[in-house]
Amino acid sequence: MGSPEVFKTIHRNSRFWVAGHIGPDGDTITSVLLIGRLLDSLKKRYCLYIGDKIPEKFSFLSGIGKIRNRRPDFLPDALITLDAPNLARVALKDFRTLYPSATIVNIDHHLSNEKFGDLNWLDTGRSAACLMAFDLLTMAGVPFGKEEAEMVFTGLFTETGGFVFPNTTDEVFDVCAEAVKLGVDSSDIALRMTARDQRNLALLGEILSSLQVNDGLATIELTEEMLARVGLNHEEEDSDSYIRYPTSIPGIRITIFFREIRAQGQVRMSFRSLAGVDVNKLASRFGGGGHPAAAGAMVEGPYERVKREVIKTAEAYLEKV
């Protein structure tokens, strides 16, 4: 597999920005790192950019310190985006205006991708963007050792919800098996991805106490008051997997996790379904997207008002599907 067009574009350019999405998860982080390895091998100038804080649990990955949360300071020949539906999601909404001659290479596996690149490599049949980055390393003949294998295993573990989500394919298990053969400690990575400190465990209690269930719809929330009560801020909290708890309740068709970002006047939402309901279509109504079983969106507005509107829309959506 892989994309010869993407590979050719990388070969004929010299200076690259490589960008993953804000609110970074394991897939976007490892995809960015893997493309960094590719560009290293090709002796290209590059900068790895994610306009957000990298969660501490990923600090063990080799090269993680190369990822910057500030825009690069050199003129790019090309921008490579990974695991993102649009330029806003990688905090580069103004990129085309600022760098009109640069080529945008868009690499993604989400149905909601807006095909914003000059070159779009979209493969919705792949479980994760890190698999697509892995393809490019294979095409280039880049040596694939334990460090690269840790990146791919971590990206796949997080993107599949610990091998629980419907995107856990035979390819996922095949690649993870190869990673283990290369010395990856699967138990260590699983523990790193799921371990929480005392304050984050207290936050779990706060979040689960907000659970509301009604006719197949489950909601949980994370507000500023909850963070304050346990002594955390948005930079420290790790709420990636909290949504799995209500999603696993028998009879739940859709779960929504609301996160209040008061300083920016935003509400971030995660949507999940293990019952065959396409939450990508629901998220798209709020300018978001993702996969049929897992999607996200961000809306500006007062928290309680946004929450009411989204719940009302979700209830109406469930009545029709």
CORBELVEN-V922961 format. One record per residue. N is the residue number from 1. RES is the residue in three letters. OMEGA is omega in whole degrees, 0 to 359 (none if undefined). NEAR is the number of other C-alpha atoms within 12 Angstrom. Layout:
{{N;RES;OMEGA;NEAR} {N;RES;OMEGA;NEAR}}
This chain:
{{1;MET;183;18} {2;GLY;181;24} {3;SER;178;27} {4;PRO;181;19} {5;GLU;177;19} {6;VAL;182;34} {7;PHE;179;30} {8;LYS;180;18} {9;THR;178;27} {10;ILE;181;38} {11;HIS;187;24} {12;ARG;176;17} {13;ASN;187;26} {14;SER;186;25} {15;ARG;189;29} {16;PHE;160;39} {17;TRP;178;43} {18;VAL;190;50} {19;ALA;171;49} {20;GLY;188;50} {21;HIS;175;40} {22;ILE;189;34} {23;GLY;192;35} {24;PRO;175;38} {25;ASP;184;39} {26;GLY;183;45} {27;ASP;182;40} {28;THR;180;49} {29;ILE;182;55} {30;THR;176;50} {31;SER;178;52} {32;VAL;180;53} {33;LEU;181;45} {34;LEU;177;48} {35;ILE;173;50} {36;GLY;177;41} {37;ARG;178;38} {38;LEU;182;33} {39;LEU;174;32} {40;ASP;184;25} {41;SER;180;23} {42;LEU;178;26} {43;LYS;178;17} {44;LYS;172;24} {45;ARG;183;27} {46;TYR;171;37} {47;CYS;177;38} {48;LEU;188;41} {49;TYR;168;40} {50;ILE;187;43} {51;GLY;184;28} {52;ASP;178;25} {53;LYS;176;28} {54;ILE;179;33} {55;PRO;185;29} {56;GLU;185;23} {57;LYS;179;29} {58;PHE;187;34} {59;SER;181;23} {60;PHE;184;20} {61;LEU;181;34} {62;SER;177;25} {63;GLY;184;25} {64;ILE;180;31} {65;GLY;178;23} {66;LYS;180;26} {67;ILE;181;37} {68;ARG;176;27} {69;ASN;172;27} {70;ARG;181;21} {71;ARG;177;27} {72;PRO;184;25} {73;ASP;177;15} {74;PHE;182;17} {75;LEU;183;22} {76;PRO;167;28} {77;ASP;184;27} {78;ALA;172;36} {79;LEU;174;47} {80;ILE;177;50} {81;THR;184;50} {82;LEU;171;50} {83;ASP;185;54} {84;ALA;183;49} {85;PRO;182;41} {86;ASN;182;38} {87;LEU;178;33} {88;ALA;183;25} {89;ARG;176;34} {90;VAL;178;36} {91;ALA;178;25} {92;LEU;184;32} {93;LYS;183;17} {94;ASP;187;15} {95;PHE;183;30} {96;ARG;179;21} {97;THR;183;11} {98;LEU;185;12} {99;TYR;186;19} {100;PRO;182;16} {101;SER;181;15} {102;ALA;177;25} {103;THR;177;31} {104;ILE;178;35} {105;VAL;186;36} {106;ASN;181;41} {107;ILE;186;50} {108;ASP;179;44} {109;HIS;182;37} {110;HIS;176;36} {111;LEU;186;31} {112;SER;183;33} {113;ASN;185;33} {114;GLU;177;27} {115;LYS;187;25} {116;PHE;185;29} {117;GLY;168;28} {118;ASP;175;23} {119;LEU;183;26} {120;ASN;173;31} {121;TRP;183;39} {122;LEU;179;33} {123;ASP;184;28} {124;THR;177;23} {125;GLY;180;23} {126;ARG;184;33} {127;SER;185;39} {128;ALA;177;46} {129;ALA;181;47} {130;CYS;175;45} {131;LEU;180;46} {132;MET;175;42} {133;ALA;177;48} {134;PHE;177;42} {135;ASP;182;31} {136;LEU;176;37} {137;LEU;179;36} {138;THR;178;25} {139;MET;182;25} {140;ALA;182;26} {141;GLY;179;16} {142;VAL;178;23} {143;PRO;184;20} {144;PHE;183;28} {145;GLY;185;24} {146;LYS;183;23} {147;GLU;178;26} {148;GLU;179;40} {149;ALA;176;38} {150;GLU;178;44} {151;MET;182;46} {152;VAL;180;50} {153;PHE;181;47} {154;THR;179;51} {155;GLY;181;44} {156;LEU;179;47} {157;PHE;182;42} {158;THR;184;38} {159;GLU;179;43} {160;THR;181;33} {161;GLY;183;33} {162;GLY;179;30} {163;PHE;180;23} {164;VAL;186;23} {165;PHE;181;29} {166;PRO;179;25} {167;ASN;177;29} {168;THR;186;25} {169;THR;176;22} {170;ASP;178;15} {171;GLU;179;21} {172;VAL;181;34} {173;PHE;179;24} {174;ASP;181;17} {175;VAL;179;33} {176;CYS;177;34} {177;ALA;177;21} {178;GLU;179;23} {179;ALA;179;30} {180;VAL;177;26} {181;LYS;180;18} {182;LEU;174;21} {183;GLY;179;21} {184;VAL;177;26} {185;ASP;186;23} {186;SER;180;28} {187;SER;180;18} {188;ASP;180;19} {189;ILE;179;32} {190;ALA;179;25} {191;LEU;179;17} {192;ARG;184;25} {193;MET;184;33} {194;THR;182;25} {195;ALA;179;21} {196;ARG;177;23} {197;ASP;187;20} {198;GLN;182;15} {199;ARG;179;23} {200;ASN;174;31} {201;LEU;176;23} {202;ALA;178;23} {203;LEU;176;33} {204;LEU;178;32} {205;GLY;178;23} {206;GLU;183;25} {207;ILE;182;35} {208;LEU;177;27} {209;SER;179;19} {210;SER;185;24} {211;LEU;173;26} {212;GLN;181;24} {213;VAL;180;24} {214;ASN;174;20} {215;ASP;175;20} {216;GLY;179;30} {217;LEU;176;37} {218;ALA;177;36} {219;THR;169;42} {220;ILE;183;36} {221;GLU;174;37} {222;LEU;182;44} {223;THR;178;32} {224;GLU;180;27} {225;GLU;178;20} {226;MET;179;27} {227;LEU;181;31} {228;ALA;183;19} {229;ARG;181;19} {230;VAL;176;25} {231;GLY;178;19} {232;LEU;169;25} {233;ASN;185;24} {234;HIS;180;29} {235;GLU;185;18} {236;GLU;186;21} {237;GLU;181;35} {238;ASP;188;37} {239;SER;185;42} {240;ASP;190;32} {241;SER;184;33} {242;TYR;184;37} {243;ILE;182;37} {244;ARG;184;34} {245;TYR;178;28} {246;PRO;180;34} {247;THR;183;37} {248;SER;180;23} {249;ILE;178;23} {250;PRO;178;18} {251;GLY;179;19} {252;ILE;181;27} {253;ARG;177;33} {254;ILE;170;46} {255;THR;176;48} {256;ILE;176;47} {257;PHE;180;43} {258;PHE;177;41} {259;ARG;180;43} {260;GLU;174;33} {261;ILE;191;27} {262;ARG;184;22} {263;ALA;179;15} {264;GLN;182;16} {265;GLY;186;19} {266;GLN;170;24} {267;VAL;177;35} {268;ARG;184;35} {269;MET;171;43} {270;SER;180;44} {271;PHE;177;46} {272;ARG;172;46} {273;SER;172;42} {274;LEU;184;31} {275;ALA;177;25} {276;GLY;177;20} {277;VAL;183;31} {278;ASP;181;30} {279;VAL;174;39} {280;ASN;179;33} {281;LYS;178;30} {282;LEU;180;40} {283;ALA;181;39} {284;SER;178;31} {285;ARG;179;21} {286;PHE;176;29} {287;GLY;181;26} {288;GLY;180;33} {289;GLY;181;35} {290;GLY;181;37} {291;HIS;177;42} {292;PRO;183;31} {293;ALA;183;38} {294;ALA;182;43} {295;ALA;180;39} {296;GLY;179;40} {297;ALA;176;36} {298;MET;183;34} {299;VAL;175;31} {300;GLU;179;23} {301;GLY;178;22} {302;PRO;187;20} {303;TYR;185;28} {304;GLU;179;22} {305;ARG;179;18} {306;VAL;181;25} {307;LYS;179;31} {308;ARG;183;18} {309;GLU;181;20} {310;VAL;178;35} {311;ILE;179;33} {312;LYS;179;19} {313;THR;180;23} {314;ALA;179;36} {315;GLU;178;25} {316;ALA;179;16} {317;TYR;181;24} {318;LEU;180;27} {319;GLU;185;15} {320;LYS;184;11} {321;VAL;none;17}}
